[in-house]
Amino acid sequence: MVTVMVIFVLYLCFIYYIGFKGYQRVEKAEDLIVAGWSMPLPVVTGSLIAALLAAPFFFAAVGTGYTTGGFEGTATMAGLGTCMVLGALIWTKPLRRLKGWTIADYYGLRFASKKLGAYTGVVMGIAFGFFNAGALTVGGTYIIQTIFHLDFVPAAILFVLLTAVYSVIGGLWAVAYTEVVQGLLALVGILGIVGVVLFQYHDLTFHSDWWDIHKLVHRGGYEFWSLYLVLALGDIPAADLGQRVAAAKNPKVAYKSMLIAGTVVIAISWMPGVLGEAFKTLFPHAANPEMLMLQFAQGHFPPIIAGIFLTALGAMGMSTLSACYLASAGIWTKNIYMDFINRKPEQKTLLFVSRLMIAISAAIGLILSLAFQKVIDLAYLAWDIIFVTIFWPLVLGPFVKRISTKAVWLSVSAGLIYYIVTSIYGVPAPKTDSDGLWGLMVELWKLPGISGVVVSGIVILLASLIFKPTPEELERFERQWKSDEDVDVAERTTEAIS
């Protein structure tokens, strides 16, 4: 294991060097948060792929495949890939055309209300900056434990310190450029593990009982659909994805990068199910199946190859968590501090606030990770909250002119209240013994995240019929669909004036 430690330390030197180069480029808060709106297509695409192949999410998907089945193991990655394709088609160009700092800016800019941007930003900041950061911390801690043979608590503290310092130094520019390298190495490692399993243990994969497609249309398929739908739809407003897209060079780059990255992730989404299926036999009665991929790499790869793979996963976990910190910091800095507390701050002050919010997000994420110590629990809590609150305004906002600011306020609030109440007291649902499609629908309805999005959707539609949009809201609707050429000319004009 000394070899693995040495490789990891050497790679840390590399990414901190990139972080230092990023530090030299950071003069303003927008340099830290959105890389000065300058990231080209290969960098944005590579960063997005690395974000969705983040080790914690892949570990969680393998763990689900181990405990439940092949399709359930596939659901997480397939859902993440689908959400990116849908996001590309729905909000990437409008967000970049409006030149928002964060995805929360879309709500404020599209609906002409900074208060709404702040409200949705707080929801996103809590969900992604705290709960999702906690989930990513757990996954990264697994890797640090494996490399350095530490207990969970010191490994978590070390992982968060390494990531937070890196985030404060280099910002999104450094994160994105290192993710391209880390994502490529991790993808090669994942393909290598799947190749070994299919070649050496092909008799342990693709058994009909593990991949029973008929279950998906019966009551037993509710776990697959709950996992898939919450990610495929609920993760469309993902703050960390929005942060990368907001930093794209132009709307076309934002759109293409999301489309390519989502397609890549969907193409390999079956792999966690296959690994979970094989590991069920190779590692029977595993106490924590989310760590099995790390154990397999150590036992089947030469030390140097295992070291490179574990290092790539650890570094990718760092950069993905760093992007989560930056997304959260961007929301608190732009949508709260800049829009309401200090409207004309000095750049040094704004940069200090941004870095302070990174540290706060890291501290809260660490506390949550120590409390839960499970990737899947924290991650789905974050996505549930997003799904029931800010999903509909983002999905309908670019296309439905009649959606008004008041309707968005009511929908977000109704979804949040419904989710909290039903999480405590349960969802009212009809009783049924049906094992077919009706039984499946009832089981899905019992989930606060699924039934909650139905409630918030009904509220936004009814409220939009009652409260009409203002002329300013209608003008913002039109602005988000200006041609890319008009946006490029406007940006060049603004830069020339500045």
N, C-alpha and C positions, 0 to 999 in steps of 0.2 A: 504493500500500500504506500510505501515511500515514493514510488514512481508516480502514483496518482497525485499525491500531495505536491510533488515538485512541479508536475505539469500544471496543476491548478494555480499554484503561486506564480509561475511564469506567465500564465494567461492573464492573471490578475494584473501583472505589470503592464501587459499589452493594453488591456481595456482602460486601465487608469491613465496610460499615456494618451489614449484617444480622448479620455475624459479631460485631460489637461489641455489638449488641442481644442476641445470644445469650450473649455473655460476661457481660452484666449479669444474666442469668437463671441462670447457672451458679454455684451455691453448694455443691453436693455432687457427688460422682462420678457418681451416677445421673442428675443433670441433664445432665452432659456426655455420658454413654454412651447413655442411653435417654430423654432429654428429659423426665425426671420422670414417665414413663408417661402422657403427656398429649396425644399427637398425635391430631387428629381425622381423620375418614375422607378428606376431600379432600386433606389434606397427605400422609397415609400413601400414598394411591393415587398421587398425582402423583410422590412420591418414588420409589416402586417402578417406575413407568413410566420415569422418568428413569434409574433404575439399569439397567434392561434395554435401554434405548435408548442406553446409554453409548456415546459415540463410538468408543472403542477396539474394542468388540465389533462394532459396525456396520461399521467399517472392515475388521475381520478377515473378516466375512461377505462383504462385497463382494469382498475379495481372493480368498477361496475360490471365489466365483462366477466370477471372472475366470480363475482357473487351472484350474478343474475342471468346473463346469457349473452350471446353474440350480438344480437341486434341492440340490446341495451348498452353494450360496450361501444357500439358504433354511434349511438345517439348523440353523445357529447360533441365529438369532432364534426359529425355531419351537421349538427345544429349550428356550430360555430361557423363552418364554411358557408352554410345557407344564409346566415344572418349577414355575412359580408357581401354575398351576391345581391341580396335584397337591399342592403344599405347602399350599394353602388347604384342601383336603379332608382332609389328613393331620395336620399338626402345628400350624397357626396357633392354633387355639383352645386346645389343651392347653398350648402354651408360654405363652400369655398368661394362662391360668387359674392356672398354677403361678407366674406373675409372675417369670420368669427375667430376668436382665440380658442374657444372651446365649443363642444357640441351644445352646451347650455346656452351659448350665445345665439344659436339658431332660434330658440324659443323667444328670446328677447328681441332679436332683430326681425324675425318673420312676423311676430305679433305686436311689434312696436311697443314693447313694455319691458323696461329693464327690471321692474319688480318681478315679472313673470320669469325672466331669465335667471334672477337670483333664486326664486322659489324652486324652479326645476333644478337649478344648479346645486342647491342644498341637498335635494333628494339624491342627485347623482354623486355629489361629493361624499355623502354618507355611504351610499351603496358601493361605489367603486373605491373611493379613497380609504374607506375603513374595512368593510366586509370583504370586498374582492382583494384588497391588499392583504388582508389576513389570510385568505385562501392561498394566494401566491406565496406568502411567507411560509406557510406550512409545507408546500411542495418544495420550495428551495431549501428548507431546513432538512428535509429528508436527504437531499444530496450532500449537504454539509456534514450531516451525520455519517453518511456512507464514506465520504472522503477522509474525514478527520477522526472518526470513531468517538464522537461526542454524544452526550445526552441531549435530549430534545431542547431543553431550555438554553444551555450555552450555545448550541448550534443555531437556534433561532436568533439569539442576540447577535451572534457573529454575522449571520447572513443579512440581517437588517442593517447593521452598521456598515458593512461593505457596500450595500446597495444605496443606502441613504447618502453616504459621503459621495459616492459616484454620481448620484443624481444631482446633488447640490453643486458639484463641480462643473459637470459637462452639459447638463440639460438635455433636451430632446435631440439636438444635433449629434452628440456623442452616443446617445442611446441607439438612435436609428442606424448609424454607421456600424456600430459593433454588432447589432442584431443581424445584419446581413451575413456576417461571418459566422456568428453563433448559430443562426438558423440553418445555414448550409451544413455545418458540422453535425448538428443534432439530427437533421433530416437524413443524412448519410448513416448516422448511428442507428436511428429507428429502422431504416430500411435494412441495415445489417442484422439487427436482432430478428426482424420478421423473416429475413432470408434464412437465418440459421434455424429458426423454428420450423419453417416450411420444408427445409431440406432434411433436417435431422429428426424432426418429430411430426412429419406430415400426417401420421396416423392419429394424431391428437387434435386435428383441426377439421373444421367444417362438418361436424357431425350434425345430423338432422335434428336431434333433440336440442342442440345448442342454437340452431338457426331455424327455428320453427316459424316460418312466415305467417302461418295461419293464426298464430297467437296475436298478431298485430291487429286483427279485426275482432278480437274477443276481449273479454274482461281482463285477462292476464296481460294484455298488451299496454295497459295504462302506464306502466313504468317507462316503457320506451317513449310513448307519446308525450308524457309529462317532461321527460328529459329533453326530448328533441324540440318540442314546441316552445318551451321556456327559453331555449337558446336561439333557435331559428328565428323566432319573432321577438322574444323579450330582450335579446341582446342586440337588436338593431340599433338602439340608442347608446351603445357602449361608449363610455367616456374615453377610454384609452384608444379605441379605434378612431374615434372622432378627433382625438388630439393629433394622431399621425396624419389623418386626412387634412386637417386644418393647416398643417405645415407644408402641404404639397405646393409645388411651384405654381400650379394653375388648376382650374376645374377639370380639365381633361386628364391630367396626371392623377388627380384624386379619384376620378371615376375608374380609369383603367387599372390602377393599382389594387383597388378593392375587388374588382371583378376577377383579376388574375389570381390574387391571393385566395379568395374564396373558392375558386375552382380547384386550386392545388389541394387545399385542405379537404374538400369533399372527395377528391380522388383517392386520398389515403385514409379516409375515415373508417374503413373496414378493419384497419390494422389493430386497434385496441381490442376489438371483439375477438379477433383471432388469437392475440397474445393472452387475453384473459382466459380463453378456452383452453389453450395449451398449459398455462400456468396452473390451472385447476388440478391437473394431474401431476405436473412437475413439482408443485409446491402445495401439497394438500394441507388443509387446516392452517393456512397462513394467518397470523394474527392481524397483519395490516397489508392487504393485497395491493395497496397503492404504492408500496415500495418494491414490488417483485421485479419490475423491469431493471431496477438498479442491481438487485441481487443476481439476476440472470446475466447482465453485462459483466459483472465481476467474475462469475463462474465460467463463462464461455469465451471471453475475449482475452487475448494476451494483455499483460499489464499496461503496455504503452497504449494500445488501442482502447482498452477500458478507461484509462486515464484521460485520453482525449475526449472520449464520449461523455464521461461523467463531468469533465470540465466544461464541455460545450453545453450540457444540460444545466449545470450550475450557473454558468455565465448568462445563458439565455433566460433562466429564471430571474437573475439579477436585473437584466435589462427590461424584461416584461414587467417586473414589479416596479422598476424605476419609471417606466412609462405610466403606470398606474398612479404613482406618486405625483408625477408631473401633471397628469390630467386633473387630479384632485387639486393640486396647487394652483393650476390655471383657473379653475372654477372659483376657488376662494379668493384668489388675487383679483381676477377680472370682474366676476359677476357680483362679488360682495364688496371687497375693499375699494376697487377703482370706481365702480358704478355708484357706490353709496357713501363710503367713509371718507375717501380722499379722491376727489374727481380729477385733480391735477397734481399728482404726486411727482416728486423728483425721481429720475430713473434709478438712482441708488436706493432710494426708499422702497420703490416698487420691487426691485430685485431682491432686497432684503426680505420683504414680506413673502415673496414667492418661495425663497429658500426656507424661511421659517415654517411655511405651510407644508413643505416637503417633510421637514423634521417632525411636525405634529402628526401628519398622516402615517409616517413610519412608526411612531410610538404607539398610536392607537391600533394600527394593523398588527404590531407585535403583541400587544395585550390580547387581542382577539384570537390570534394564532395560538397563544399559550392556553387560552380557555377552551378552544374547540379541538385543536390538534387533528383536524380532518379537513382535507381540501374540499370535498364535495359539499359538505354541510354549509360552509361559509359562502362558497361560490354561488350555490343556488339560492341562498338567502338574498345575496346582492341582486341576482338577475330577476328574482321574483318581484322585488321592490320596484325595479325599473319597469318591468312588464306591466304591472297594474297601474302605474302612474303616468309615465311620460311616453309610452309606446304610441298611443293614438295621435297625439298632437304632431309627432314627428312623421308618422306614416301618412296622415291625412293632410298635414300642413302644406306640403309642396304641390298638392293636386286639387284640393277642395277649397275654393275661394271663400266659401261661406263660413268656414271655421273661424270663430271669433275669439278674442282674448278671454272674455268672460267664460266662454264655453270651456276653454283650456283650463282655467283656474278651477272650475267646478269639477271637471273630469279628473284632474290630478288629485284633488282633495278627496273626492269620492272613492277613488281607487285606493288611496293610502289608508283612509279610515276603514274601508271594507277589509283590507288585508290585515290590519292590526286586530280588528274585532274578531274576524273569523279564525285567525291564527290562535287566538286565545280560547274562543268558545266553539269553534268548529263551523263548517259550512252547512246550512240547511239543505238537505237533499232527500229525494224520494228513496224509499227502501225498495230493493229489488233483488231477486235471486237469479236474474238473467245472467248467463255466462257469455252472451253474444254481444252485439254492437251496442245495445242499450245499456248493458252492464258496464261496458267500457266507457260510455259517455257519462254515466253516473259517477264512476270512479274518478274520472278526470274533473268533473264538476266539483267534487269534494275537496279538490286542491285549491287553497286560497289564491294561488297565483293564476290559475286557469279561469276560475269563475270570476275572480276580481277584474280581469281584463275585459270580460263580457260586460260587467257592471259599468266600468269606466267608459267603455265604448258606447253603451246606450246613453250615458249621461252626456257625452260630448256631442252626440247627434241631436238629442232633444234640446240641449242648451243652445246649439247653433241655430235651431229653428226659432228660438225665443229671442236670443240676443244677436242682432246683426252686426257684422264687422264695420268698423269705422273707415272713412276714406283713407286714412293713413295705413291701416291694416291691409286694405285692398292694394294700395300702392306698393307695399312691401311684398305682397304676393306676386305682383308682376315683376318686381325687381329681381327676384330669385331665379327667374327664367330668362334673363337677358342672355344673349349669345356669348360664348366664350370670348369671341373677338372683342365685343364691347367691354367685357370685364378686363381683358388684357390692356386695352387702350386706356381705360379709366385708371388702372393701376399704374401704368407708365406715366400718365399725366400727373397723378398724385405724387409719384416719386420725383418727377422733374420739378414740381412746385416746391416740394420739401427741400 
